[in-house]
Amino acid sequence: MRREQEFIDDLYVRVDRLRGATETAVEDALAQGSTPMQARLERDITVAERSGLLAALNAVDGSLCFGRIDTSSGTAHHIGRLGLRADDAERTPVLVDWRAPVARPFYLATGHTPMGLRRRRHIGTDGRRVTELHDEILDLADTERTGHEDPTGDAVLLSALNSARTGRMSDIVQTIQADQDRIIRAPHRGVLVVEGGPGTGKTAVALHRAAYLLYEHRELLARRAVLIVGPNPAFLGYIGEVLPALGETGVLLATVGELFPGVRATAVDGPRAAAVKGGLAMAEALARAVADRQALPDPVLTIAHDREVLLLDDGLVRVARERTRAAKLPHNAAREHFEGYILNTLTDMVAERIGTDPFDGTNLLDPSDLTQIRDELADNPEVWSAIDRLWPVLTPQRLVADFLAAPEDHLSAEDADAVRRPVTRAWTPADVPLLDEAAELLGEDDRVVRARAERERAAQVSYAQGVLDMSYASRTYEFEDKEEGDPESSEVLSAHDIIDAERFAERQEEDDHRSAAERAAADRTWAFGHIVVDEAQELSPMAWRLLMRRSPTRAMTLVGDPAQTAEEGGVGSWSDILEPYVGDRWEHTRLGVNYRTPAEIMDLAAAVVRAQDPAFEPPESVRSTGERPWIRRVASGELSGAVGKAVAELTPSEGRLAVIAPRGLHRSLAARLPGVTAGAEPDLTHTVVLLDPRQAKGLEFDAVLVVEPGHYGTSDLYVALTRATQRLGILHTGDLPAGLSTT
Ligand SMILES: Nc1ncnc2c1ncn2[C@@H]1O[C@H](COP(=O)(O)OP(=O)(O)OP(=O)(O)O)[C@@H](O)[C@H]1O
């Protein structure tokens, strides 16, 4: 113990020194103030890199080193949350990053396959103080004993599983199990599906896999960023501290509803509307809605031009439309072609009228006359309003809002009734994949993009010019008595000539120091380096289309549990989802041990699913507590009071309690539970949290009280029953659902 403490003290001396040097480097760089452009760029890069290192050092402070392996050949390695090297010429490793290959036996070695290890040591710390050691002897021929032997080898794991919950998920880097480690370190390319029942560590594994990939493919993933998709904001808040605690910040956490920049989905759909919006048929329906906006005159459009009237009939427009469509461009991108065809058609009409020789019918106009006619037509606002009616430039928001306001043209009457809504209503998460689909169908009119880029550039140039003028002005007073042509005066000007305004503007573009994750969040067409999807069973086919667009290389990790599918539009089977994108080229792997729910609670939850599916096999719980969950029936007028009493009974002295109840009861229950947190995004760090079963997805608590289980569907109930790490109580007024009643 003393020697480990000395080692750890030494580590912190190094870390503190490193931190001090890094802080000084950042301060020095920032103190450079307004330096020449190149130096400023370098300064900003230094600041960004060093700040990242500083954040990582601060994040791991207090839990830097957690393990040690001793090999049969006599070497030893300490394992930690990040790697540290000595200052010597060889840069000797002092602490090995848990993700490095050298650290792997720490997670995989067994007495059966010791992987060259003699001993594995878990080091428990409280801040910088070593509090406990747990040794596993892996080489049975080794007779040396330390007095810290852990005969079963699972004391550290069990203590982690039994510890009080905080409302925030913590990392499992000290106790990653062998089957989890294999998934975490699986190759980055391709689609990996990780399936497993409640509490099998799917979320934990997914997050550690992201950290591993960022370590292993740092260069690629720092540039392209990693996206982690979760089912709702509360869940993202729950898992949000795991990666920073592992020193990784270059990750974007988002729900699908947050993946259309500029749109906030604040409304909610009913289950039926969400299911219809999530169905693949929506892609075709939206494509038809776009085609419908490429209109034909009914029967003619009149355009007043040059004291004449031009008639655009449906035959002429149909030809222009077919030719435009033949280019197979998205709607807005194709508009330029359509404009060209219409202008040509109108030019021909005018030319024929004014240029035809009345005697022999030949056209007397030369090409320059035709150009002039075309230019005059292009100056006529009536021509443009006709084009706008026939091929309007559309935004995704406009298209989807119009579509949902009158869906009957493209959906069955039943589906249309389910999704119809006023144009002005706020967006829902299920609308976001529709907006994304619409953006793909519409594309962008390149000219608009080019013009916008040009405008931005012009603005930057004029800003830069302004800056230069100001700095010039601020200097000229020293030289104001200099004559033009004076050598000193030209020296001043030459200083400004080094960078002209345009180059200054370019520098500013390069100067975009947002992290890749920040830039990705603002860019709908960003291609992520890797995408991790948690609760992947919940995503609709339309949501998959959106995500696949963000992952052209198909480097993805999908974790989920079909038995916990709540959304009507959710997954049927993994192959159904993946087949259109990767055929059968995807890997499937399972996690079968439940680390969260004790056996007593799991037995009860499994009985609920078995009542529907007798062949159902739940994951095996790694521990049992000896405490059976309880079920109590109360009279309906006494439910709130009974909940109050049960909360008092179940609230842990340390840790968290969730009351999971149907939404309709929340108001009355919240009134009876002082200090409870509830609502759309409840603060999970509160001691008592009131949730509906959908909100409970993916979360965990020391104790859970399930209210009115008969009101939930099977999968929602299964989720609710499997959230507790220690104790479960159930209160009901009516009949119990099948499965619960028989236990
Ligand atoms: N190797 C491990 N060491 C310590 N704790 C672990 C380990 N694996 C999983 N856990 C813990 O088990 C609990 C359940 O893990 P997690 O939430 O990742 O499971 P899940 O499979 O995503 O569950 P669900 O499907 O119910 O959301 C968490 O508290 C997690 O920290």
The ligand as an SDF file (V2000), in Angstrom:
LIG
                    3D

 31 33  0  0  0  0  0  0  0  0999 V2000
  -17.9810   -3.8500  -16.3170 N   0  0  0  0  0  0  0  0  0  0  0  0
  -18.7200   -3.0920  -15.5230 C   0  0  0  0  0  0  0  0  0  0  0  0
  -18.2130   -2.6160  -14.3810 N   0  0  0  0  0  0  0  0  0  0  0  0
  -18.9600   -1.8550  -13.5440 C   0  0  0  0  0  0  0  0  0  0  0  0
  -20.2130   -1.4950  -13.7900 N   0  0  0  0  0  0  0  0  0  0  0  0
  -20.7570   -1.9430  -14.9410 C   0  0  0  0  0  0  0  0  0  0  0  0
  -20.0550   -2.7640  -15.8480 C   0  0  0  0  0  0  0  0  0  0  0  0
  -20.8630   -3.0170  -16.8990 N   0  0  0  0  0  0  0  0  0  0  0  0
  -22.0160   -2.3970  -16.6480 C   0  0  0  0  0  0  0  0  0  0  0  0
  -21.9450   -1.7520  -15.4750 N   0  0  0  0  0  0  0  0  0  0  0  0
  -22.9910   -0.9440  -14.8440 C   0  0  0  0  0  0  0  0  0  0  0  0
  -24.2260   -1.5660  -15.0440 O   0  0  0  0  0  0  0  0  0  0  0  0
  -25.2500   -0.5830  -15.1840 C   0  0  0  0  0  0  0  0  0  0  0  0
  -26.0210   -0.8480  -16.4430 C   0  0  0  0  0  0  0  0  0  0  0  0
  -25.2320   -0.5100  -17.5450 O   0  0  0  0  0  0  0  0  0  0  0  0
  -25.8540    0.1640  -18.8270 P   0  0  0  0  0  0  0  0  0  0  0  0
  -26.7560    1.2760  -18.4410 O   0  0  0  0  0  0  0  0  0  0  0  0
  -24.7360    0.4230  -19.7460 O   0  0  0  0  0  0  0  0  0  0  0  0
  -26.7480   -1.0510  -19.3470 O   0  0  0  0  0  0  0  0  0  0  0  0
  -27.6670   -1.1170  -20.6280 P   0  0  0  0  0  0  0  0  0  0  0  0
  -27.4190   -2.4490  -21.2350 O   0  0  0  0  0  0  0  0  0  0  0  0
  -27.4630    0.0700  -21.4710 O   0  0  0  0  0  0  0  0  0  0  0  0
  -29.0870   -1.1090  -19.9470 O   0  0  0  0  0  0  0  0  0  0  0  0
  -30.5360   -0.7220  -20.5080 P   0  0  0  0  0  0  0  0  0  0  0  0
  -30.7680   -1.4860  -21.7660 O   0  0  0  0  0  0  0  0  0  0  0  0
  -31.4370   -1.1650  -19.4130 O   0  0  0  0  0  0  0  0  0  0  0  0
  -30.5260    0.7460  -20.6820 O   0  0  0  0  0  0  0  0  0  0  0  0
  -24.5290    0.7560  -15.1650 C   0  0  0  0  0  0  0  0  0  0  0  0
  -24.5660    1.2800  -13.8630 O   0  0  0  0  0  0  0  0  0  0  0  0
  -23.1270    0.4040  -15.5120 C   0  0  0  0  0  0  0  0  0  0  0  0
  -22.2190    1.3400  -14.9920 O   0  0  0  0  0  0  0  0  0  0  0  0
  1  2  1  0
  2  3  1  0
  2  7  2  0
  3  4  2  0
  4  5  1  0
  5  6  2  0
  6  7  1  0
  6 10  1  0
  7  8  1  0
  8  9  2  0
  9 10  1  0
 10 11  1  0
 11 12  1  0
 11 30  1  0
 12 13  1  0
 13 14  1  0
 13 28  1  0
 14 15  1  0
 15 16  1  0
 16 17  2  0
 16 18  1  0
 16 19  1  0
 19 20  1  0
 20 21  2  0
 20 22  1  0
 20 23  1  0
 23 24  1  0
 24 25  2  0
 24 26  1  0
 24 27  1  0
 28 29  1  0
 28 30  1  0
 30 31  1  0
M  END
$$$$
